[in-house]
Amino acid sequence: MITEEDYICEACFDVSMQSINAQIHGNNECHPSACSSRLGHTQVCPVCGRSLLNRQSDHIHKENPSSLTLRMINLIRATVAPRQISQYDRVCHACWLRFKRQALLTQQQDERRGLEGDETPHGQEEVEQPVDAVHVPELQPPPFLASTDERDSSVESVAAPEMLVATTQLQAGATKMQMEAAKVQITLLFGK
């Protein structure tokens, strides 16, 4: 599933549009299950999207991984979610090193805090303290309302349709900019 926030190359965009058009017109010759071997990139880093064909890469799943490698795998999974990682997936070496640095940093921070195996620092016990009732002041309306009559009205009645239109236009502009950036990258890579 491709969302507006995703970055895809022009070739993948064209293939997905052909697939959608074929499904709309009832043509099953390019149904994803019928031509799955032709669709998408198989030699691409799932994190950064760089080609792995002429680049050093590392398998994500390892046999008998260390605790550091497990941390790295969890970081990679969190980054590429909701995509699932298979045992055959690889990442480029640059991304592998980046996740290794992140895993080392979190491991060192956990060791400094004393969280390695023990949730509370040594010599300290958690003591349950009684909680006093906290007074929460009434929320005040935003200061940008002009008169006191408007301040007394509910927030729901102060709808700003101009904001919705501006937000939609901003999102459409961002999508166009993403497509243009992808076109520039493809042009730089392939020289077309």
N, C-alpha and C positions, 0 to 999 in steps of 0.2 A: 504494500500500500504506500503510495507516494503522497505526501502532504505538501502544503505550501511552504513549510519550513525546510524541506529536503532539498539538497543540491544534487542534481543529476546531470550527466553529460547530455549533449544534444542527441547523440546516437541512441541512448537509452530512452530519451524523451520521444524520439521518433518511433522507436519500436513499441513503446507503451501506447502511443497514440494509434498506431496501426492495429495493435491488438484490440484496443477499445472500439475502434471503428469497425473492425471485423466482427466483434461481438454484437454491436448495434445492428449491423446489416445481416446478421445470421450466418456469416461466413466463418466456419470453424477451422479453416486451414492454418490460421495463426493463433489458435487457442493456446493459452499458456501451457496446458498439459500436453498439447500436440507438438509444440516446438520449444520445449523448455531448454533443450541443449543449445539452441541458438540465441536465447534471450539472456541479457545481462552480461556481467563481467565475472569470470571465474578466477582471474588472477589479479584481483584488486584488494588492496588493504581495506578491511571493513571500517577502520577508524578514520583514515585520512583520504581514502579514495585513490591513492596513487597506484599505478601499475606495479606488479611484482615480477614482471617477466625478466627484466634485466636489473634487478635490485635484490640486495640481501634481505632475506625475510626469516621469520621465526614461526614455528608452529605454536599455536596458542595452547593446545592441550599437550601435556608432557606426561610420560610415565613416571610414577613416583615423584610427584612435584614436592618441592620444599615449601615451607610456610611462606617464604617470600614469593615464590612462583604462584602459589594459591592466591595471595593478595593481588598479584598482577592480573591474574585471570579474572578475579572478581571486579577489578577496576575496568578491565576491558569490557566485560559483560555489562557493567553499568553504563559505560559510554555508548555502546552500540545498541542498547535496549531500544525498542522492543525486538530487534533482530536477535535470533538465536545463534549461538556459536556452535559449530559442529566440530568434530574431532579432526577434520581435514583443513579447517580454516587456518590461515596464516596472516600475520601482520608484518608490515615493513619493519626493518631493524630500528629505524628512527622512532617509530611509535613504541616498539618494544622497550627501547632504552628510556623513553619518556615515562612509561608505566612502571619501569623498574625504579626510577628515581622517586616517583610518587609513592610506590609501595615501601621503599626504604625510609622515606620521610615519615610516613604514617607509622611505620614500625618503631622508629626512633622516638617519635612523639608518645606512642603508647608506652614504651619502656620508661621514658622520663616521668610519665604520670603514674607509673606503677600499675597499669592496667593489664599487664601480661599475666593472665591467669587469675589475678586477684582484683576484684572490683573496688575495694576500699584500700587506701594507703595503710601500711603497717602501723599498728599502734593507735589507730583511730577507729572508733566504732560509731555506727550511725545511731543517733539517739533521736527518737521521735519527739519533736517539739510541738506543743499546742499551737494551733494557728488562730490568731486573733481575727475577728471579723474585719474585713477591709471595706471601707466606704468607697464606692465607685461614683465619681461625680457624673452628673447628667451630661451627655454629649451635647456640645454646642454646634449649631449649624456653621458651615463654612463662612469665612468673613467676606467672601466676594459677593454676597447677596446685598442688594442696594438698600432696601428699606426694612424696617422692623416688621412690616406686614409679611414680607417675603420670608423673613427669618422664622416667623411663626408657622409657616406652611411646611408640609412634610417634604422630605427629600424627593419622594417619588413624583410630586407634582412639579418639581424643578427639572424637567427633562431637557436635555440639550441635544436636539437632533443634529445640530451642526457638528458636534463632537463625533457622533456616529459616522457621519459622512466623511469627516476629515480622517478618522481612523481607518475607514474602509479605503479611502484614496491613498493613505499612507501605506497600507498593506499591499495594495495593488502596485504602487510604485516600487516597493521593496521587492516584490516578485519579479517585476520587469528588470530591476537592477540585478537580481540573482541570475536571471536568464542571460542578460548581457554579459555578466562576469563569466558565466560558463562558456559562452560563445568565444570570448576573448581567450580563455584558457585553452580551448580546443584549437583555436587559430594558432596560438603560440606553440602548442604541442605538435600539431600536424602540419602547420604551415599552409592551410587552405584559405 
